Amino acid sequence: MRITQLRRSRHRFLALLGTAALALAGAVALPGTAQAANILSNPGFETGSLSPWSCSGNLGSIVSSPVHGGSKALAGAVSSSDNAQCTQTVSVQPNTTYSLSGWVRGSYVYLGVDGGASTWTTSPSAYSRLSVSFTTGASQTSAKIYVHGWYAQGTYYADDVSLDGPGGGGSDSQAPTAPTNLTSTGKTSSSVSLSWGASSDNVGVTGYDVYAGSNQVLSVSGTSATVSGLSPSTAYSFTVKARDAAGNTSAASNSVSVTTSAGGGGGTGFKQAAPYLFEGWGDPPNPTTVMNATGVKWFTMAFVLDSGGCNPAWDGSRALTGGVDQTAINQIRSAGGDIVPSFGGWQGSKLGANCSSASALAGALQKVIDAYSLKAIDMDIENTDEFENEAVQARILTALKTVKANNPGLKTIVTFGTSTTGPTYYGNRLIEQAQSLNANIDVFTIMPFDFGGGSDMYGNTVNATEGLKAKLKSTFGWDDATAYSHIGISGMNGLSDQQENTTPAIWTQIRDWANGHHIARLAYWAVNRDRPCPGGGVVSNCSGISQSTWQFTSITAGFTG
């Protein structure tokens, strides 16, 4: 990561407790009916996506731990100004009693219906069941179900939410207008990404159903979707229909035909959410604590440097095995996760610059690969000694080509700085050398910060990544989807050295963009800093801004590619 000095060295909570109206009022028993059933879609979040749930501030994500049932749950990354409310609107029948329940975990988590009854719990460390009943109004045909946390109380989790009762119908018989301008925005050998223009409705559109031919394959709440599980080199015809809360369905959109890429299509199949963790700096946290709180599985471990004579060591001084770094790795793996070591960084004695040849460097890399039976390695190529030295660039790329050939299945990552519009001269040179040397690099990761990028960190990150995509396409002859599948983003949470501010909301936008474009890797510097200290400046053990503890890691854990 590109960091100099750092590398070493609205509502008041009492109002919640005092508002009796928020407590559960008298419950009404659900009348017995053969029609009673859970009418929520994706109630246990097992699809791996939020749809058709919608979360405020883009603060919701799907995690694999902790869960109540199945393999997925909802995580709401509450901030000091947003309670991370996640909602789903469903059609209901008037004058009918419904039973709402769900399992939640966290401090002061709410479950309820918009404009009606709600209930809450104060169980921060274990899942507990919430339930509440409500009766619809005389002309009510839709209900908005919500779950949320409370301001500054940390991430909450929800799972297995159920709304039992008859589905809606009601008096609304007007269908939405058909979606417009359906287009394909990307494809791989197994997926197609689509976008379309929004429909309108007399009451309101609640979702869109995506069809492949005559088969409905997906339901989403927004105006874009990615259909996965497709076959390579196969033609598909897609349409989209809108629906409202009463269940009225629009006519189909225009159709769009897409042929998926050939099998193997140049993509790596490698997806990694791996924030940096540094055991030699910044009050390093217990990785198991972070994993349990966020659901993250991978960490990028910093930094492997030269201890002299082209010999690798953690931070150039701690032995590869037997120390705090190995302890952390053992903890991560015992909790079901894994690590990718990062070689290099901004400063220190680096192997790339100090090993005398590509073969000597490959030997040093192999020592670390053997020590930990690694699946991936990252070369963080920075500063004048490595990044701005074309001979050293070639040495590093050749060494990576060697260890990749000697370790089948090993993934290789190069990480480097960027401008706001894409790779600089030396970034372009690195990519060109990777192509000419046939280095077969799996992921080219840019660091979109400390580039004097001003206030629009989301826009500048997207622009820089699109610039990288364009360079990969022109250099390797890849299509958009293949280029994206070789891209990584490694940001910096909170304040950067140049006072650029990446907030949790902005990082969530970046994460969502990364998922939507199916890039390979999402990381940030660093978990050590994933703690709040508004006004604290640029320091090693907190972000300098207001946030929840481990909030950026929770957001990153929602990256699936």
C-alpha positions as CSV (number, residue, x, y, z in Angstrom):
1,M,0.0,0.0,0.0
2,R,1.2,3.5,-0.8
3,I,1.6,5.0,2.6
4,T,4.6,6.8,4.0
5,Q,4.4,8.1,7.6
6,L,1.6,5.6,8.4
7,R,3.4,2.5,7.3
8,R,5.6,2.6,10.4
9,S,5.3,4.4,12.9
10,R,-29.1,11.7,14.7
11,H,-30.4,10.3,16.9
12,R,-29.5,10.0,20.5
13,F,-29.4,6.6,21.9
14,L,-31.3,7.6,25.0
15,A,-34.2,8.5,22.9
16,L,-34.5,4.9,21.8
17,L,-34.6,3.6,25.3
18,G,-37.2,6.1,26.4
19,T,-39.6,5.8,23.5
20,A,-42.3,3.4,24.7
21,A,-44.1,3.7,21.4
22,L,-41.4,1.6,19.8
23,A,-42.1,-1.4,22.1
24,L,-44.4,-4.1,21.0
25,A,-48.1,-3.2,21.3
26,G,-50.8,-5.8,21.9
27,A,-50.4,-8.6,19.4
28,V,-53.3,-9.9,17.4
29,A,-53.4,-13.7,16.8
30,L,-53.1,-14.7,13.2
31,P,-56.4,-16.2,12.0
32,G,-56.2,-19.7,10.9
33,T,-56.0,-20.0,7.1
34,A,-54.8,-22.5,4.6
35,Q,-53.3,-19.6,2.7
36,A,-50.9,-18.6,5.4
37,A,-47.3,-18.9,4.2
38,N,-44.1,-16.8,4.1
39,I,-44.7,-14.3,1.4
40,L,-41.3,-12.6,1.6
41,S,-38.7,-13.2,-1.1
42,N,-35.2,-14.2,-0.3
43,P,-36.1,-14.5,3.5
44,G,-32.9,-16.2,4.5
45,F,-30.6,-14.3,2.0
46,E,-29.5,-17.7,0.6
47,T,-29.4,-16.3,-2.9
48,G,-26.2,-14.6,-2.0
49,S,-27.6,-11.2,-3.0
50,L,-29.7,-8.6,-1.3
51,S,-32.5,-8.5,-3.9
52,P,-35.3,-7.8,-3.5
53,W,-34.3,-6.2,-0.2
54,S,-33.1,-2.6,-0.3
55,C,-30.8,-1.1,2.3
56,S,-30.3,2.6,3.2
57,G,-26.9,4.1,2.4
58,N,-25.8,0.9,0.6
59,L,-24.9,-0.4,4.0
60,G,-26.4,-3.8,3.7
61,S,-24.4,-6.9,2.5
62,I,-24.6,-10.7,2.5
63,V,-22.2,-12.6,4.8
64,S,-21.5,-16.2,5.4
65,S,-20.9,-15.7,9.1
66,P,-22.5,-15.4,11.6
67,V,-25.7,-17.1,10.3
68,H,-28.8,-18.4,12.1
69,G,-29.8,-20.9,9.4
70,G,-28.5,-21.9,6.0
71,S,-25.2,-20.5,4.8
72,K,-26.0,-16.7,4.4
73,A,-27.3,-13.8,6.5
74,L,-27.8,-10.1,6.2
75,A,-25.2,-7.7,7.7
76,G,-26.2,-4.0,8.2
77,A,-23.1,-1.8,8.7
78,V,-24.7,0.8,11.0
79,S,-23.0,4.2,11.1
80,S,-23.4,7.2,13.4
81,S,-25.8,8.8,10.9
82,D,-27.5,5.8,9.3
83,N,-29.2,2.8,11.0
84,A,-28.7,0.6,7.9
85,Q,-32.4,-0.1,7.4
86,C,-33.1,-2.9,5.0
87,T,-36.7,-3.2,3.5
88,Q,-38.8,-5.3,1.3
89,T,-42.2,-4.4,0.0
90,V,-44.8,-7.1,-0.6
91,S,-48.4,-7.3,-1.7
92,V,-50.9,-8.0,1.1
93,Q,-54.7,-8.3,1.5
94,P,-56.8,-5.6,3.2
95,N,-58.2,-6.2,6.7
96,T,-55.9,-9.2,7.2
97,T,-53.7,-10.1,10.1
98,Y,-50.0,-11.0,9.4
99,S,-47.3,-12.5,11.6
100,L,-43.8,-11.1,11.2
101,S,-40.8,-12.8,12.7
102,G,-37.0,-13.1,12.2
103,W,-33.7,-13.9,13.9
104,V,-31.4,-11.0,14.6
105,R,-28.1,-10.4,16.3
106,G,-26.6,-7.1,17.5
107,S,-27.2,-4.1,19.7
108,Y,-30.7,-2.7,19.5
109,V,-32.0,-4.4,16.3
110,Y,-35.5,-3.6,15.1
111,L,-38.0,-5.6,13.1
112,G,-41.3,-4.1,12.0
113,V,-43.7,-2.9,9.3
114,D,-43.5,0.7,8.0
115,G,-46.1,2.8,9.6
116,G,-47.1,0.0,11.9
117,A,-46.0,-2.3,14.7
118,S,-42.3,-3.0,15.5
119,T,-40.2,-4.8,18.1
120,W,-36.6,-4.8,19.1
121,T,-33.9,-6.6,21.1
122,T,-30.6,-5.9,22.9
123,S,-28.8,-9.2,22.2
124,P,-25.4,-8.2,20.8
125,S,-23.6,-11.6,20.9
126,A,-26.2,-14.3,19.9
127,Y,-29.1,-14.6,17.5
128,S,-32.5,-14.1,19.1
129,R,-36.0,-14.3,17.6
130,L,-38.2,-11.3,17.2
131,S,-41.9,-11.5,16.3
132,V,-44.8,-9.1,15.9
133,S,-48.3,-9.2,14.4
134,F,-50.1,-6.5,12.5
135,T,-53.4,-6.1,10.7
136,T,-53.6,-4.3,7.4
137,G,-55.9,-1.4,6.7
138,A,-59.3,-1.5,4.9
139,S,-57.7,-0.6,1.6
140,Q,-54.1,-1.6,2.1
141,T,-52.6,-3.7,-0.6
142,S,-48.8,-3.5,0.2
143,A,-46.6,-3.5,3.3
144,K,-43.0,-2.5,3.7
145,I,-41.2,-4.8,6.0
146,Y,-38.0,-3.5,7.6
147,V,-35.1,-4.5,9.8
148,H,-32.5,-2.1,11.1
149,G,-29.9,-1.4,13.8
150,W,-29.4,1.7,15.8
151,Y,-27.1,4.6,15.3
152,A,-23.4,4.0,16.2
153,Q,-24.2,0.6,17.8
154,G,-22.2,-1.5,15.3
155,T,-23.0,-4.0,12.6
156,Y,-26.2,-6.0,13.1
157,Y,-27.2,-9.3,11.5
158,A,-30.6,-10.7,10.4
159,D,-31.6,-14.1,9.1
160,D,-34.7,-16.2,8.3
161,V,-37.2,-13.4,8.2
162,S,-40.8,-14.5,7.8
163,L,-44.0,-12.7,7.0
164,D,-46.8,-15.3,7.3
165,G,-50.2,-14.7,5.7
166,P,-52.0,-14.7,2.4
167,G,-50.4,-13.0,-0.6
168,G,-51.9,-9.8,-1.9
169,G,-54.3,-9.1,-4.8
170,G,-56.5,-6.2,-3.8
171,S,-58.1,-3.6,-5.8
172,D,-55.1,-2.4,-7.8
173,S,-55.4,-3.9,-11.2
174,Q,-53.2,-1.5,-13.2
175,A,-49.9,-3.1,-14.4
176,P,-46.7,-1.1,-14.5
177,T,-45.3,0.1,-17.8
178,A,-42.8,-2.2,-19.6
179,P,-39.1,-1.7,-18.8
180,T,-37.2,0.0,-21.6
181,N,-33.8,-0.1,-23.3
182,L,-32.7,-3.5,-22.0
183,T,-29.0,-3.9,-22.8
184,S,-26.2,-6.2,-21.9
185,T,-23.4,-4.5,-20.0
186,G,-21.0,-7.4,-19.7
187,K,-20.6,-11.2,-20.0
188,T,-18.4,-14.1,-19.0
189,S,-18.4,-17.8,-19.9
190,S,-21.1,-18.3,-17.2
191,S,-22.9,-15.0,-16.7
192,V,-24.5,-12.0,-18.4
193,S,-25.0,-8.6,-16.8
194,L,-28.0,-6.6,-17.9
195,S,-29.4,-3.1,-17.3
196,W,-32.7,-1.4,-18.3
197,G,-34.8,1.7,-17.9
198,A,-37.2,2.0,-15.0
199,S,-40.9,1.3,-15.3
200,S,-43.7,3.4,-13.8
201,D,-46.8,2.4,-12.0
202,N,-49.9,4.1,-10.5
203,V,-48.9,2.9,-7.0
204,G,-45.3,1.9,-7.3
205,V,-43.0,-0.7,-8.9
206,T,-41.7,-3.1,-6.3
207,G,-39.5,-5.4,-8.4
208,Y,-38.4,-6.7,-11.8
209,D,-38.4,-10.3,-13.0
210,V,-35.7,-11.3,-15.5
211,Y,-36.4,-14.0,-18.1
212,A,-34.1,-16.2,-20.2
213,G,-36.5,-17.3,-22.9
214,S,-39.7,-18.2,-21.2
215,N,-38.1,-19.1,-17.9
216,Q,-37.9,-16.6,-15.0
217,V,-34.3,-16.7,-13.7
218,L,-34.0,-13.8,-11.3
219,S,-36.0,-11.2,-9.4
220,V,-34.4,-7.9,-8.4
221,S,-35.5,-4.5,-6.9
222,G,-33.2,-2.3,-9.1
223,T,-32.7,-1.7,-12.8
224,S,-29.7,-4.0,-13.2
225,A,-28.9,-7.7,-12.7
226,T,-26.4,-10.4,-13.4
227,V,-27.7,-13.8,-14.5
228,S,-25.2,-16.5,-13.5
229,G,-25.0,-20.3,-13.9
230,L,-25.1,-20.1,-17.7
231,S,-23.2,-22.3,-20.2
232,P,-20.2,-21.2,-22.2
233,S,-20.5,-20.3,-25.9
234,T,-24.3,-20.3,-25.6
235,A,-26.8,-17.9,-27.0
236,Y,-29.5,-16.6,-24.6
237,S,-32.4,-14.2,-25.1
238,F,-33.4,-12.0,-22.2
239,T,-36.4,-9.9,-21.3
240,V,-37.5,-8.1,-18.1
241,K,-41.0,-7.5,-16.6
242,A,-41.9,-5.1,-13.8
243,R,-44.3,-5.9,-11.1
244,D,-46.1,-3.9,-8.4
245,A,-47.1,-4.7,-4.8
246,A,-50.5,-6.0,-5.9
247,G,-48.8,-8.6,-8.1
248,N,-49.6,-6.9,-11.4
249,T,-47.0,-7.6,-14.1
250,S,-46.0,-5.5,-17.0
251,A,-45.5,-6.4,-20.6
252,A,-42.0,-7.7,-21.4
253,S,-39.2,-5.3,-22.3
254,N,-37.4,-5.4,-25.6
255,S,-35.4,-8.6,-25.9
256,V,-31.6,-8.7,-26.0
257,S,-29.6,-11.7,-27.3
258,V,-26.2,-12.5,-25.8
259,T,-23.8,-15.3,-26.4
260,T,-21.7,-16.2,-23.4
261,S,-17.9,-16.3,-23.7
262,A,-16.1,-19.5,-24.5
263,G,-15.2,-21.7,-21.6
264,G,-12.1,-20.5,-19.8
265,G,-12.5,-17.2,-21.8
266,G,-9.3,-15.6,-20.3
267,G,-10.9,-15.0,-16.9
268,T,-9.1,-16.3,-13.8
269,G,-12.1,-17.5,-11.8
270,F,-10.3,-16.0,-8.8
271,K,-12.3,-13.8,-6.4
272,Q,-10.8,-12.4,-3.3
273,A,-11.9,-10.0,-0.6
274,A,-8.7,-9.5,1.4
275,P,-8.1,-6.4,3.5
276,Y,-4.5,-5.8,4.6
277,L,-3.5,-6.9,8.1
278,F,-0.1,-5.8,9.5
279,E,1.3,-7.6,12.6
280,G,4.1,-5.1,13.0
281,W,2.2,-1.9,13.3
282,G,-1.0,-0.1,14.4
283,D,-2.2,-2.2,17.4
284,P,-2.9,-5.3,15.3
285,P,-6.3,-6.8,16.2
286,N,-7.0,-10.5,16.8
287,P,-7.9,-11.8,13.4
288,T,-10.5,-14.3,14.7
289,T,-12.3,-11.4,16.4
290,V,-12.5,-9.5,13.2
291,M,-13.6,-12.6,11.2
292,N,-16.4,-13.4,13.7
293,A,-17.6,-9.8,13.6
294,T,-17.5,-9.3,9.8
295,G,-17.6,-12.6,8.0
296,V,-14.3,-11.8,6.1
297,K,-12.3,-14.9,5.2
298,W,-9.1,-13.6,3.5
299,F,-6.4,-11.2,4.7
300,T,-3.5,-9.7,2.8
301,M,-0.6,-10.0,5.3
302,A,1.9,-7.2,5.2
303,F,4.8,-7.1,4.5
304,V,7.5,-9.6,3.4
305,L,10.8,-7.8,2.9
306,D,14.5,-8.7,2.6
307,S,16.3,-9.4,5.8
308,G,19.6,-9.4,3.9
309,G,21.1,-11.6,1.2
310,C,17.8,-12.0,-0.6
311,N,16.2,-13.8,2.4
312,P,12.5,-13.1,3.1
313,A,11.3,-12.1,6.5
314,W,8.2,-10.4,7.9
315,D,8.9,-6.7,7.9
316,G,12.5,-7.6,7.1
317,S,13.1,-8.7,10.7
318,R,10.6,-11.3,11.9
319,A,11.2,-14.9,11.0
320,L,8.8,-16.5,8.5
321,T,7.7,-19.1,11.0
322,G,7.3,-19.3,14.8
323,G,6.4,-15.7,15.4
324,V,3.3,-13.4,15.7
325,D,2.7,-13.6,11.9
326,Q,2.5,-17.3,11.9
327,T,0.2,-17.2,15.0
328,A,-2.1,-14.8,13.1
329,I,-2.1,-17.1,10.0
330,N,-2.8,-20.1,12.1
331,Q,-5.8,-18.3,13.8
332,I,-7.1,-17.2,10.4
333,R,-6.9,-20.7,9.0
334,S,-8.4,-22.3,12.1
335,A,-11.4,-20.0,11.6
336,G,-11.9,-21.2,8.0
337,G,-10.0,-18.4,6.3
338,D,-6.7,-17.9,4.5
339,I,-4.0,-15.3,3.7
340,V,-2.1,-13.9,0.8
341,P,1.3,-12.4,1.8
342,S,2.2,-9.0,0.3
343,F,5.9,-8.5,-0.8
344,G,7.2,-5.0,-0.9
345,G,5.3,-1.9,-0.2
346,W,6.3,1.8,-0.1
347,Q,9.5,1.5,1.9
348,G,12.0,-0.9,3.5
349,S,14.5,-3.3,2.0
350,K,12.6,-5.0,-0.8
351,L,13.3,-8.4,-2.3
352,G,12.5,-7.2,-5.8
353,A,15.2,-4.5,-5.6
354,N,17.8,-6.4,-3.7
355,C,17.7,-10.0,-5.1
356,S,20.4,-10.1,-7.8
357,S,18.4,-11.9,-10.4
358,A,14.9,-13.1,-11.3
359,S,15.9,-16.7,-10.3
360,A,17.2,-15.6,-7.0
361,L,14.0,-13.6,-6.4
362,A,11.9,-16.6,-7.4
363,G,13.8,-18.7,-4.8
364,A,13.0,-16.2,-2.1
365,L,9.3,-16.2,-3.1
366,Q,9.3,-20.0,-3.0
367,K,10.6,-20.0,0.6
368,V,7.4,-18.2,1.6
369,I,5.2,-20.3,-0.6
370,D,6.6,-23.4,1.0
371,A,6.4,-22.1,4.5
372,Y,2.6,-21.6,4.3
373,S,1.4,-23.7,1.3
374,L,0.1,-20.6,-0.3
375,K,-2.7,-20.3,-2.8
376,A,-1.8,-16.7,-3.9
377,I,1.0,-14.1,-3.5
378,D,0.9,-10.3,-4.0
379,M,3.8,-8.1,-5.1
380,D,3.2,-4.6,-4.0
381,I,5.4,-2.7,-6.4
382,E,6.0,0.9,-5.4
383,N,8.5,3.8,-5.2
384,T,11.6,4.4,-7.3
385,D,13.4,1.2,-6.4
386,E,10.8,-1.1,-7.9
387,F,7.9,0.6,-9.6
388,E,9.9,3.3,-11.4
389,N,12.7,0.9,-12.3
390,E,11.9,-1.0,-15.5
391,A,14.6,-3.6,-15.0
392,V,13.3,-4.4,-11.5
393,Q,9.8,-4.6,-12.9
394,A,11.0,-7.2,-15.4
395,R,12.8,-9.1,-12.6
396,I,9.7,-9.3,-10.5
397,L,7.4,-10.3,-13.4
398,T,9.9,-13.0,-14.5
399,A,10.1,-14.4,-10.9
400,L,6.3,-14.5,-10.7
401,K,6.2,-16.4,-14.0
402,T,8.7,-18.9,-12.6
403,V,6.9,-19.6,-9.3
404,K,3.6,-19.8,-11.1
405,A,5.0,-22.5,-13.3
406,N,6.5,-24.3,-10.4
407,N,3.4,-24.2,-8.2
408,P,0.3,-25.2,-10.2
409,G,-2.8,-23.3,-9.2
410,L,-0.9,-20.5,-7.6
411,K,-2.5,-17.1,-8.3
412,T,-0.2,-14.1,-8.8
413,I,-1.2,-10.5,-8.0
414,V,0.7,-7.2,-8.7
415,T,-0.3,-4.1,-6.9
416,F,0.7,-0.6,-7.9
417,G,-0.3,3.1,-7.8
418,T,-2.5,4.9,-10.2
419,S,-3.7,8.3,-11.5
420,T,-7.3,9.3,-11.3
421,T,-7.7,8.2,-15.0
422,G,-5.8,5.0,-15.0
423,P,-2.2,3.7,-14.9
424,T,0.7,6.1,-15.1
425,Y,3.6,5.7,-17.4
426,Y,5.2,3.1,-15.1
427,G,1.9,1.3,-14.6
428,N,1.5,1.1,-18.3
429,R,5.0,-0.2,-18.6
430,L,4.4,-2.9,-16.0
431,I,1.4,-4.1,-17.9
432,E,3.3,-4.1,-21.2
433,Q,6.2,-6.0,-19.7
434,A,3.8,-8.6,-18.2
435,Q,2.4,-9.2,-21.7
436,S,5.8,-9.3,-23.5
437,L,7.3,-11.7,-20.8
438,N,4.1,-13.8,-20.9
439,A,4.1,-13.6,-17.1
440,N,0.4,-14.7,-16.9
441,I,-0.4,-12.4,-14.0
442,D,-3.8,-13.2,-12.6
443,V,-4.7,-9.8,-11.0
444,F,-3.5,-6.3,-11.7
445,T,-4.5,-4.3,-8.6
446,I,-4.5,-0.5,-8.5
447,M,-4.4,1.7,-5.3
448,P,-6.8,4.6,-6.0
449,F,-5.7,6.9,-3.3
450,D,-2.8,9.3,-2.5
451,F,-3.1,10.6,-6.0
452,G,-4.3,14.1,-5.2
453,G,-7.7,12.9,-6.3
454,G,-9.8,15.5,-4.4
455,S,-13.2,14.7,-2.8
456,D,-14.8,12.3,-5.3
457,M,-13.2,9.1,-4.2
458,Y,-15.9,7.0,-5.7
459,G,-15.8,8.7,-9.1
460,N,-12.0,8.8,-9.2
461,T,-11.8,5.1,-8.2
462,V,-14.2,4.1,-11.0
463,N,-12.4,6.3,-13.5
464,A,-9.0,4.9,-12.5
465,T,-10.3,1.3,-12.8
466,E,-11.9,1.9,-16.2
467,G,-8.6,3.3,-17.3
468,L,-6.9,0.1,-16.2
469,K,-9.5,-1.9,-18.0
470,A,-8.9,0.0,-21.2
471,K,-5.1,-0.6,-20.9
472,L,-5.6,-4.4,-20.3
473,K,-7.9,-4.6,-23.3
474,S,-5.5,-2.9,-25.6
475,T,-2.4,-4.8,-24.3
476,F,-3.8,-8.3,-24.1
477,G,-6.7,-8.1,-26.6
478,W,-9.3,-9.0,-24.0
479,D,-13.0,-8.1,-24.0
480,D,-14.5,-6.1,-21.2
481,A,-15.5,-9.1,-19.1
482,T,-12.1,-10.7,-19.3
483,A,-10.3,-7.5,-18.5
484,Y,-12.5,-6.9,-15.4
485,S,-11.8,-10.4,-14.3
486,H,-8.1,-9.5,-14.0
487,I,-8.6,-6.3,-12.0
488,G,-8.2,-5.6,-8.3
489,I,-8.9,-2.5,-6.3
490,S,-7.0,-1.7,-3.1
491,G,-8.2,1.4,-1.3
492,M,-7.5,3.2,1.9
493,N,-10.2,3.5,4.6
494,G,-11.0,6.9,6.1
495,L,-8.3,9.6,5.6
496,S,-5.4,9.0,3.3
497,D,-2.0,10.7,3.7
498,Q,-3.3,13.4,1.3
499,Q,-6.5,13.9,3.4
500,E,-8.7,12.1,0.8
501,N,-11.7,10.7,2.7
502,T,-13.1,7.4,1.8
503,T,-16.2,7.0,4.0
504,P,-18.1,3.7,4.7
505,A,-20.8,4.9,2.3
506,I,-18.2,5.5,-0.4
507,W,-16.5,2.2,0.2
508,T,-19.9,0.5,-0.1
509,Q,-20.4,2.2,-3.4
510,I,-17.0,1.0,-4.6
511,R,-17.7,-2.5,-3.3
512,D,-21.1,-2.6,-5.1
513,W,-19.5,-1.3,-8.4
514,A,-16.8,-4.0,-8.1
515,N,-19.4,-6.7,-7.6
516,G,-21.4,-5.3,-10.5
517,H,-18.4,-5.4,-12.8
518,H,-17.1,-8.8,-11.6
519,I,-13.6,-7.7,-10.8
520,A,-11.2,-10.2,-9.1
521,R,-10.1,-8.6,-5.9
522,L,-11.0,-6.0,-3.3
523,A,-8.7,-4.9,-0.5
524,Y,-7.9,-1.9,1.6
525,W,-5.3,-0.5,3.9
526,A,-5.8,-1.6,6.6
527,V,-7.8,-3.6,9.1
528,N,-5.5,-2.1,11.8
529,R,-7.1,1.3,10.9
530,D,-10.7,-0.1,10.8
531,R,-11.7,1.7,14.0
532,P,-13.2,5.1,14.6
533,C,-11.4,8.2,15.7
534,P,-13.2,11.3,14.2
535,G,-10.7,14.1,14.1
536,G,-7.9,11.8,15.0
537,G,-5.9,12.5,11.8
538,V,-4.0,10.0,9.7
539,V,-2.7,7.5,12.3
540,S,-1.9,3.8,12.4
541,N,-4.7,2.3,14.5
542,C,-7.8,4.2,13.4
543,S,-9.3,5.8,10.3
544,G,-9.5,9.4,11.4
545,I,-13.3,9.5,10.8
546,S,-16.5,8.4,12.4
547,Q,-17.3,4.8,11.7
548,S,-18.2,1.5,13.4
549,T,-15.4,-0.8,14.5
550,W,-14.6,-3.2,11.6
551,Q,-17.1,-1.4,9.4
552,F,-14.8,-1.3,6.3
553,T,-14.0,-5.0,6.8
554,S,-17.7,-5.9,7.0
555,I,-18.3,-4.0,3.7
556,T,-15.3,-5.6,2.1
557,A,-16.6,-9.1,3.2
558,G,-19.6,-8.4,0.9
559,F,-17.4,-8.5,-2.2
560,T,-18.2,-11.6,-4.2
561,G,-17.0,-10.5,-7.6
